[in-house]
Amino acid sequence: MEKEEFVLKVGRNVRTKRTSLGITVEQLALDSAIQPKQLIRIELGQINTSIFQVFKITDAMNIPVHEVFMFE
């Protein structure tokens, strides 16, 4: 799997989990201490993020970190 594809899939999984939990971008940004614009770019797969930020995002959503790395 290429890096770009991996980044897209992680971002897609973050967005899917967030929306399924009924959490807005603004609320997740506030809870994870990540700027809303940056969070949107992560979800769109426009930027590669650090594992530290992935932990902050999954912690704010109260889900295990491995869930954003599960691909079909």
Secondary structure, DSSP 8 states (H G I E B T S, - for coil): --HHHHHHHHHHHHHHHHHHTT--HHHHHHHHT--HHHHHHHHTTSS---HHHHHHHHHHHT--GGGGG---
